[in-house]
Amino acid sequence: MFATNASMDGRLAEISAPTLVLTGDSDVGSTPEMAEVMAAEIPDSHLVVLNDTRHLPPVEHPAETAEVLRTFFRAQPASISPS
């Protein structure tokens, strides 16, 4: 993924929108370690790793995923203006 993709080097730091990085603890395609790197490189990001989850949190755990999204969106300002 991005960790080995030279075109993404340094680009994640350019993201200026609040960002939720969501993965499953058993995801082998987009591993939790990859998600940790993404979250560390994206300013103002929030990382959530769901337990007993592989690659499709909304399908595998819809209620938990919905709660994570609700919590994330409620924490954002009512109005976010572009910089």
Biopython code that builds the backbone (N, CA, C, O; Angstrom):
import numpy as np
from Bio.PDB.StructureBuilder import StructureBuilder

atoms = [
    (1, "MET", "N", (0.841, -1.182, 0.000)),
    (1, "MET", "CA", (0.000, 0.000, 0.000)),
    (1, "MET", "C", (0.882, 1.238, 0.000)),
    (1, "MET", "O", (1.961, 1.220, -0.592)),
    (2, "PHE", "N", (0.450, 2.313, 0.649)),
    (2, "PHE", "CA", (1.176, 3.583, 0.626)),
    (2, "PHE", "C", (2.571, 3.471, 1.205)),
    (2, "PHE", "O", (3.467, 4.205, 0.786)),
    (3, "ALA", "N", (2.780, 2.576, 2.154)),
    (3, "ALA", "CA", (4.081, 2.484, 2.811)),
    (3, "ALA", "C", (5.186, 2.120, 1.830)),
    (3, "ALA", "O", (6.353, 2.440, 2.057)),
    (4, "THR", "N", (4.823, 1.455, 0.746)),
    (4, "THR", "CA", (5.815, 1.092, -0.265)),
    (4, "THR", "C", (5.586, 1.852, -1.567)),
    (4, "THR", "O", (6.254, 1.583, -2.565)),
    (5, "ASN", "N", (4.662, 2.785, -1.569)),
    (5, "ASN", "CA", (4.327, 3.534, -2.772)),
    (5, "ASN", "C", (5.003, 4.905, -2.707)),
    (5, "ASN", "O", (4.605, 5.771, -1.927)),
    (6, "ALA", "N", (6.026, 5.086, -3.534)),
    (6, "ALA", "CA", (6.802, 6.334, -3.497)),
    (6, "ALA", "C", (5.940, 7.555, -3.782)),
    (6, "ALA", "O", (6.247, 8.645, -3.297)),
    (7, "SER", "N", (4.863, 7.402, -4.560)),
    (7, "SER", "CA", (4.031, 8.555, -4.889)),
    (7, "SER", "C", (3.259, 9.076, -3.672)),
    (7, "SER", "O", (2.766, 10.204, -3.699)),
    (8, "MET", "N", (3.148, 8.282, -2.617)),
    (8, "MET", "CA", (2.437, 8.712, -1.415)),
    (8, "MET", "C", (3.370, 9.262, -0.349)),
    (8, "MET", "O", (2.903, 9.837, 0.634)),
    (9, "ASP", "N", (4.663, 9.101, -0.518)),
    (9, "ASP", "CA", (5.614, 9.576, 0.486)),
    (9, "ASP", "C", (5.384, 11.050, 0.796)),
    (9, "ASP", "O", (5.507, 11.905, -0.081)),
    (10, "GLY", "N", (5.055, 11.335, 2.036)),
    (10, "GLY", "CA", (4.868, 12.708, 2.463)),
    (10, "GLY", "C", (3.518, 13.308, 2.129)),
    (10, "GLY", "O", (3.192, 14.389, 2.619)),
    (11, "ARG", "N", (2.735, 12.646, 1.320)),
    (11, "ARG", "CA", (1.457, 13.217, 0.882)),
    (11, "ARG", "C", (0.380, 13.171, 1.970)),
    (11, "ARG", "O", (-0.490, 14.040, 2.012)),
    (12, "LEU", "N", (0.431, 12.187, 2.833)),
    (12, "LEU", "CA", (-0.590, 12.094, 3.873)),
    (12, "LEU", "C", (-0.558, 13.304, 4.791)),
    (12, "LEU", "O", (-1.594, 13.704, 5.323)),
    (13, "ALA", "N", (0.596, 13.880, 4.981)),
    (13, "ALA", "CA", (0.727, 15.060, 5.836)),
    (13, "ALA", "C", (0.025, 16.277, 5.245)),
    (13, "ALA", "O", (-0.193, 17.266, 5.944)),
    (14, "GLU", "N", (-0.328, 16.213, 3.968)),
    (14, "GLU", "CA", (-1.028, 17.326, 3.307)),
    (14, "GLU", "C", (-2.529, 17.325, 3.592)),
    (14, "GLU", "O", (-3.212, 18.305, 3.298)),
    (15, "ILE", "N", (-3.039, 16.256, 4.151)),
    (15, "ILE", "CA", (-4.477, 16.180, 4.449)),
    (15, "ILE", "C", (-4.789, 17.164, 5.567)),
    (15, "ILE", "O", (-4.177, 17.122, 6.635)),
    (16, "SER", "N", (-5.749, 18.053, 5.312)),
    (16, "SER", "CA", (-6.068, 19.073, 6.308)),
    (16, "SER", "C", (-7.451, 18.868, 6.938)),
    (16, "SER", "O", (-7.827, 19.596, 7.857)),
    (17, "ALA", "N", (-8.188, 17.902, 6.458)),
    (17, "ALA", "CA", (-9.516, 17.634, 7.014)),
    (17, "ALA", "C", (-9.400, 16.673, 8.195)),
    (17, "ALA", "O", (-8.503, 15.829, 8.222)),
    (18, "PRO", "N", (-10.292, 16.795, 9.161)),
    (18, "PRO", "CA", (-10.314, 15.807, 10.233)),
    (18, "PRO", "C", (-10.481, 14.418, 9.607)),
    (18, "PRO", "O", (-11.322, 14.227, 8.728)),
    (19, "THR", "N", (-9.690, 13.469, 10.057)),
    (19, "THR", "CA", (-9.652, 12.165, 9.400)),
    (19, "THR", "C", (-9.782, 11.039, 10.418)),
    (19, "THR", "O", (-9.097, 11.012, 11.440)),
    (20, "LEU", "N", (-10.673, 10.122, 10.109)),
    (20, "LEU", "CA", (-10.829, 8.907, 10.895)),
    (20, "LEU", "C", (-10.151, 7.779, 10.135)),
    (20, "LEU", "O", (-10.486, 7.519, 8.980)),
    (21, "VAL", "N", (-9.209, 7.114, 10.770)),
    (21, "VAL", "CA", (-8.560, 5.941, 10.198)),
    (21, "VAL", "C", (-9.140, 4.745, 10.947)),
    (21, "VAL", "O", (-8.911, 4.584, 12.145)),
    (22, "LEU", "N", (-9.891, 3.909, 10.234)),
    (22, "LEU", "CA", (-10.607, 2.798, 10.841)),
    (22, "LEU", "C", (-10.149, 1.499, 10.200)),
    (22, "LEU", "O", (-10.135, 1.377, 8.975)),
    (23, "THR", "N", (-9.777, 0.536, 11.018)),
    (23, "THR", "CA", (-9.360, -0.773, 10.518)),
    (23, "THR", "C", (-9.754, -1.838, 11.520)),
    (23, "THR", "O", (-10.187, -1.546, 12.634)),
    (24, "GLY", "N", (-9.591, -3.083, 11.094)),
    (24, "GLY", "CA", (-9.843, -4.203, 11.980)),
    (24, "GLY", "C", (-8.540, -4.797, 12.478)),
    (24, "GLY", "O", (-7.523, -4.737, 11.788)),
    (25, "ASP", "N", (-8.565, -5.362, 13.656)),
    (25, "ASP", "CA", (-7.349, -5.931, 14.236)),
    (25, "ASP", "C", (-6.838, -7.152, 13.477)),
    (25, "ASP", "O", (-5.683, -7.543, 13.644)),
    (26, "SER", "N", (-7.680, -7.755, 12.652)),
    (26, "SER", "CA", (-7.290, -8.944, 11.887)),
    (26, "SER", "C", (-7.243, -8.678, 10.387)),
    (26, "SER", "O", (-7.261, -9.619, 9.593)),
    (27, "ASP", "N", (-7.183, -7.415, 9.992)),
    (27, "ASP", "CA", (-7.130, -7.056, 8.577)),
    (27, "ASP", "C", (-5.729, -7.348, 8.046)),
    (27, "ASP", "O", (-4.751, -6.777, 8.527)),
    (28, "VAL", "N", (-5.630, -8.236, 7.053)),
    (28, "VAL", "CA", (-4.318, -8.561, 6.495)),
    (28, "VAL", "C", (-4.006, -7.734, 5.257)),
    (28, "VAL", "O", (-2.851, -7.673, 4.835)),
    (29, "GLY", "N", (-5.017, -7.096, 4.667)),
    (29, "GLY", "CA", (-4.804, -6.265, 3.477)),
    (29, "GLY", "C", (-4.391, -4.850, 3.832)),
    (29, "GLY", "O", (-3.488, -4.284, 3.215)),
    (30, "SER", "N", (-5.039, -4.292, 4.807)),
    (30, "SER", "CA", (-4.708, -2.960, 5.339)),
    (30, "SER", "C", (-4.502, -3.162, 6.832)),
    (30, "SER", "O", (-5.409, -2.945, 7.635)),
    (31, "THR", "N", (-3.321, -3.571, 7.179)),
    (31, "THR", "CA", (-3.043, -4.005, 8.549)),
    (31, "THR", "C", (-3.168, -2.873, 9.566)),
    (31, "THR", "O", (-3.073, -1.698, 9.211)),
    (32, "PRO", "N", (-3.381, -3.228, 10.819)),
    (32, "PRO", "CA", (-3.399, -2.204, 11.859)),
    (32, "PRO", "C", (-2.092, -1.402, 11.897)),
    (32, "PRO", "O", (-2.103, -0.213, 12.215)),
    (33, "GLU", "N", (-0.982, -2.044, 11.575)),
    (33, "GLU", "CA", (0.302, -1.327, 11.545)),
    (33, "GLU", "C", (0.301, -0.263, 10.450)),
    (33, "GLU", "O", (0.821, 0.835, 10.647)),
    (34, "MET", "N", (-0.281, -0.589, 9.297)),
    (34, "MET", "CA", (-0.402, 0.402, 8.218)),
    (34, "MET", "C", (-1.286, 1.565, 8.672)),
    (34, "MET", "O", (-0.985, 2.729, 8.408)),
    (35, "ALA", "N", (-2.372, 1.233, 9.354)),
    (35, "ALA", "CA", (-3.288, 2.263, 9.838)),
    (35, "ALA", "C", (-2.593, 3.163, 10.855)),
    (35, "ALA", "O", (-2.823, 4.372, 10.876)),
    (36, "GLU", "N", (-1.749, 2.581, 11.691)),
    (36, "GLU", "CA", (-1.008, 3.381, 12.670)),
    (36, "GLU", "C", (-0.073, 4.362, 11.973)),
    (36, "GLU", "O", (0.045, 5.515, 12.388)),
    (37, "VAL", "N", (0.590, 3.905, 10.915)),
    (37, "VAL", "CA", (1.477, 4.790, 10.155)),
    (37, "VAL", "C", (0.665, 5.914, 9.512)),
    (37, "VAL", "O", (1.062, 7.078, 9.561)),
    (38, "MET", "N", (-0.473, 5.561, 8.908)),
    (38, "MET", "CA", (-1.331, 6.579, 8.294)),
    (38, "MET", "C", (-1.756, 7.616, 9.319)),
    (38, "MET", "O", (-1.639, 8.819, 9.085)),
    (39, "ALA", "N", (-2.248, 7.143, 10.455)),
    (39, "ALA", "CA", (-2.731, 8.060, 11.490)),
    (39, "ALA", "C", (-1.609, 8.948, 12.007)),
    (39, "ALA", "O", (-1.832, 10.118, 12.317)),
    (40, "ALA", "N", (-0.410, 8.398, 12.100)),
    (40, "ALA", "CA", (0.725, 9.199, 12.577)),
    (40, "ALA", "C", (1.110, 10.267, 11.564)),
    (40, "ALA", "O", (1.598, 11.331, 11.946)),
    (41, "GLU", "N", (0.898, 10.001, 10.283)),
    (41, "GLU", "CA", (1.293, 10.953, 9.243)),
    (41, "GLU", "C", (0.216, 11.990, 8.926)),
    (41, "GLU", "O", (0.527, 13.063, 8.408)),
    (42, "ILE", "N", (-1.029, 11.687, 9.225)),
    (42, "ILE", "CA", (-2.127, 12.616, 8.927)),
    (42, "ILE", "C", (-2.367, 13.498, 10.145)),
    (42, "ILE", "O", (-2.711, 12.995, 11.214)),
    (43, "PRO", "N", (-2.190, 14.811, 9.993)),
    (43, "PRO", "CA", (-2.443, 15.706, 11.122)),
    (43, "PRO", "C", (-3.903, 15.609, 11.575)),
    (43, "PRO", "O", (-4.806, 15.453, 10.752)),
    (44, "ASP", "N", (-4.117, 15.698, 12.844)),
    (44, "ASP", "CA", (-5.473, 15.714, 13.402)),
    (44, "ASP", "C", (-6.282, 14.466, 13.075)),
    (44, "ASP", "O", (-7.505, 14.532, 12.952)),
    (45, "SER", "N", (-5.609, 13.337, 12.934)),
    (45, "SER", "CA", (-6.344, 12.109, 12.632)),
    (45, "SER", "C", (-6.670, 11.366, 13.920)),
    (45, "SER", "O", (-6.087, 11.613, 14.976)),
    (46, "HIS", "N", (-7.610, 10.462, 13.795)),
    (46, "HIS", "CA", (-8.036, 9.642, 14.927)),
    (46, "HIS", "C", (-8.048, 8.200, 14.457)),
    (46, "HIS", "O", (-8.694, 7.887, 13.457)),
    (47, "LEU", "N", (-7.351, 7.316, 15.152)),
    (47, "LEU", "CA", (-7.251, 5.907, 14.780)),
    (47, "LEU", "C", (-8.160, 5.058, 15.656)),
    (47, "LEU", "O", (-8.167, 5.183, 16.880)),
    (48, "VAL", "N", (-8.928, 4.189, 15.000)),
    (48, "VAL", "CA", (-9.748, 3.212, 15.711)),
    (48, "VAL", "C", (-9.475, 1.845, 15.093)),
    (48, "VAL", "O", (-9.573, 1.671, 13.878)),
    (49, "VAL", "N", (-9.134, 0.886, 15.934)),
    (49, "VAL", "CA", (-8.927, -0.494, 15.509)),
    (49, "VAL", "C", (-9.998, -1.336, 16.195)),
    (49, "VAL", "O", (-10.023, -1.448, 17.420)),
    (50, "LEU", "N", (-10.875, -1.921, 15.398)),
    (50, "LEU", "CA", (-11.952, -2.736, 15.959)),
    (50, "LEU", "C", (-11.474, -4.165, 16.186)),
    (50, "LEU", "O", (-10.816, -4.754, 15.328)),
    (51, "ASN", "N", (-11.807, -4.709, 17.338)),
    (51, "ASN", "CA", (-11.441, -6.088, 17.676)),
    (51, "ASN", "C", (-12.269, -7.089, 16.880)),
    (51, "ASN", "O", (-13.403, -6.814, 16.487)),
    (52, "ASP", "N", (-11.681, -8.245, 16.654)),
    (52, "ASP", "CA", (-12.368, -9.342, 15.949)),
    (52, "ASP", "C", (-12.924, -8.899, 14.606)),
    (52, "ASP", "O", (-14.027, -9.289, 14.223)),
    (53, "THR", "N", (-12.160, -8.083, 13.894)),
    (53, "THR", "CA", (-12.609, -7.514, 12.628)),
    (53, "THR", "C", (-11.503, -7.647, 11.603)),
    (53, "THR", "O", (-10.323, -7.466, 11.907)),
    (54, "ARG", "N", (-11.910, -7.972, 10.368)),
    (54, "ARG", "CA", (-10.940, -8.084, 9.289)),
    (54, "ARG", "C", (-10.991, -6.817, 8.444)),
    (54, "ARG", "O", (-10.700, -5.733, 8.948)),
    (55, "HIS", "N", (-11.354, -6.932, 7.170)),
    (55, "HIS", "CA", (-11.219, -5.830, 6.222)),
    (55, "HIS", "C", (-12.493, -4.999, 6.022)),
    (55, "HIS", "O", (-12.431, -3.931, 5.414)),
    (56, "LEU", "N", (-13.616, -5.454, 6.507)),
    (56, "LEU", "CA", (-14.879, -4.753, 6.243)),
    (56, "LEU", "C", (-15.649, -4.448, 7.531)),
    (56, "LEU", "O", (-16.688, -5.055, 7.789)),
    (57, "PRO", "N", (-15.149, -3.522, 8.329)),
    (57, "PRO", "CA", (-15.845, -3.218, 9.591)),
    (57, "PRO", "C", (-17.338, -2.929, 9.439)),
    (57, "PRO", "O", (-18.119, -3.406, 10.262)),
    (58, "PRO", "N", (-17.780, -2.161, 8.415)),
    (58, "PRO", "CA", (-19.218, -1.883, 8.323)),
    (58, "PRO", "C", (-20.073, -3.131, 8.078)),
    (58, "PRO", "O", (-21.242, -3.176, 8.460)),
    (59, "VAL", "N", (-19.481, -4.135, 7.442)),
    (59, "VAL", "CA", (-20.214, -5.377, 7.174)),
    (59, "VAL", "C", (-20.107, -6.322, 8.366)),
    (59, "VAL", "O", (-21.094, -6.937, 8.770)),
    (60, "GLU", "N", (-18.919, -6.431, 8.919)),
    (60, "GLU", "CA", (-18.682, -7.369, 10.017)),
    (60, "GLU", "C", (-19.276, -6.900, 11.342)),
    (60, "GLU", "O", (-19.785, -7.712, 12.115)),
    (61, "HIS", "N", (-19.215, -5.607, 11.607)),
    (61, "HIS", "CA", (-19.705, -5.039, 12.873)),
    (61, "HIS", "C", (-20.399, -3.697, 12.591)),
    (61, "HIS", "O", (-19.875, -2.640, 12.944)),
    (62, "PRO", "N", (-21.572, -3.742, 11.958)),
    (62, "PRO", "CA", (-22.229, -2.494, 11.562)),
    (62, "PRO", "C", (-22.586, -1.563, 12.718)),
    (62, "PRO", "O", (-22.404, -0.351, 12.609)),
    (63, "ALA", "N", (-23.079, -2.100, 13.798)),
    (63, "ALA", "CA", (-23.476, -1.234, 14.923)),
    (63, "ALA", "C", (-22.260, -0.559, 15.547)),
    (63, "ALA", "O", (-22.298, 0.634, 15.847)),
    (64, "GLU", "N", (-21.190, -1.311, 15.740)),
    (64, "GLU", "CA", (-19.980, -0.743, 16.337)),
    (64, "GLU", "C", (-19.358, 0.301, 15.403)),
    (64, "GLU", "O", (-18.905, 1.357, 15.844)),
    (65, "THR", "N", (-19.348, -0.017, 14.110)),
    (65, "THR", "CA", (-18.809, 0.931, 13.131)),
    (65, "THR", "C", (-19.640, 2.213, 13.119)),
    (65, "THR", "O", (-19.090, 3.313, 13.073)),
    (66, "ALA", "N", (-20.949, 2.070, 13.159)),
    (66, "ALA", "CA", (-21.826, 3.243, 13.173)),
    (66, "ALA", "C", (-21.568, 4.107, 14.403)),
    (66, "ALA", "O", (-21.574, 5.335, 14.312)),
    (67, "GLU", "N", (-21.342, 3.476, 15.544)),
    (67, "GLU", "CA", (-21.064, 4.233, 16.773)),
    (67, "GLU", "C", (-19.730, 4.962, 16.674)),
    (67, "GLU", "O", (-19.613, 6.102, 17.123)),
    (68, "VAL", "N", (-18.730, 4.317, 16.095)),
    (68, "VAL", "CA", (-17.430, 4.970, 15.898)),
    (68, "VAL", "C", (-17.606, 6.195, 15.008)),
    (68, "VAL", "O", (-17.061, 7.260, 15.300)),
    (69, "LEU", "N", (-18.364, 6.050, 13.925)),
    (69, "LEU", "CA", (-18.596, 7.180, 13.015)),
    (69, "LEU", "C", (-19.374, 8.296, 13.705)),
    (69, "LEU", "O", (-19.027, 9.470, 13.579)),
    (70, "ARG", "N", (-20.425, 7.929, 14.434)),
    (70, "ARG", "CA", (-21.208, 8.954, 15.158)),
    (70, "ARG", "C", (-20.319, 9.718, 16.125)),
    (70, "ARG", "O", (-20.372, 10.947, 16.179)),
    (71, "THR", "N", (-19.513, 9.010, 16.881)),
    (71, "THR", "CA", (-18.630, 9.643, 17.853)),
    (71, "THR", "C", (-17.645, 10.581, 17.157)),
    (71, "THR", "O", (-17.423, 11.705, 17.607)),
    (72, "PHE", "N", (-17.063, 10.115, 16.068)),
    (72, "PHE", "CA", (-16.106, 10.931, 15.327)),
    (72, "PHE", "C", (-16.770, 12.192, 14.785)),
    (72, "PHE", "O", (-16.249, 13.292, 14.967)),
    (73, "PHE", "N", (-17.919, 12.043, 14.118)),
    (73, "PHE", "CA", (-18.580, 13.205, 13.520)),
    (73, "PHE", "C", (-19.099, 14.181, 14.566)),
    (73, "PHE", "O", (-19.058, 15.392, 14.348)),
    (74, "ARG", "N", (-19.581, 13.685, 15.683)),
    (74, "ARG", "CA", (-20.075, 14.569, 16.740)),
    (74, "ARG", "C", (-18.941, 15.383, 17.370)),
    (74, "ARG", "O", (-19.174, 16.465, 17.909)),
    (75, "ALA", "N", (-17.731, 14.866, 17.299)),
    (75, "ALA", "CA", (-16.584, 15.566, 17.872)),
    (75, "ALA", "C", (-16.077, 16.683, 16.964)),
    (75, "ALA", "O", (-15.235, 17.484, 17.370)),
    (76, "GLN", "N", (-16.593, 16.734, 15.731)),
    (76, "GLN", "CA", (-16.125, 17.743, 14.778)),
    (76, "GLN", "C", (-16.914, 19.047, 14.958)),
    (76, "GLN", "O", (-18.066, 19.025, 15.391)),
    (77, "PRO", "N", (-16.293, 20.165, 14.627)),
    (77, "PRO", "CA", (-17.026, 21.429, 14.686)),
    (77, "PRO", "C", (-18.219, 21.387, 13.741)),
    (77, "PRO", "O", (-18.198, 20.706, 12.715)),
    (78, "ALA", "N", (-19.263, 22.132, 14.109)),
    (78, "ALA", "CA", (-20.475, 22.151, 13.271)),
    (78, "ALA", "C", (-20.189, 22.653, 11.870)),
    (78, "ALA", "O", (-20.832, 22.236, 10.907)),
    (79, "SER", "N", (-19.243, 23.530, 11.763)),
    (79, "SER", "CA", (-18.903, 24.098, 10.450)),
    (79, "SER", "C", (-17.392, 24.051, 10.292)),
    (79, "SER", "O", (-16.654, 24.645, 11.079)),
    (80, "ILE", "N", (-16.951, 23.355, 9.289)),
    (80, "ILE", "CA", (-15.526, 23.301, 8.997)),
    (80, "ILE", "C", (-15.295, 24.021, 7.683)),
    (80, "ILE", "O", (-15.824, 23.621, 6.646)),
    (81, "SER", "N", (-14.502, 25.087, 7.726)),
    (81, "SER", "CA", (-14.244, 25.816, 6.491)),
    (81, "SER", "C", (-12.887, 25.428, 5.940)),
    (81, "SER", "O", (-11.942, 25.199, 6.695)),
    (82, "PRO", "N", (-12.792, 25.355, 4.612)),
    (82, "PRO", "CA", (-11.509, 25.005, 4.000)),
    (82, "PRO", "C", (-10.452, 26.062, 4.279)),
    (82, "PRO", "O", (-10.756, 27.247, 4.418)),
    (83, "SER", "N", (-9.201, 25.610, 4.360)),
    (83, "SER", "CA", (-8.129, 26.569, 4.628)),
    (83, "SER", "C", (-7.626, 27.215, 3.373)),
    (83, "SER", "O", (-6.722, 28.048, 3.427)),
]
sb = StructureBuilder()
sb.init_structure("model")
sb.init_model(0)
sb.init_chain("A")
sb.init_seg("    ")
for serial, (resi, resn, name, xyz) in enumerate(atoms, 1):
    if name == "N":
        sb.init_residue(resn, " ", resi, " ")
    sb.init_atom(name, np.array(xyz, "f"), 0.0, 1.0, " ", f" {name:<3s}", serial, name[0])
structure = sb.get_structure()
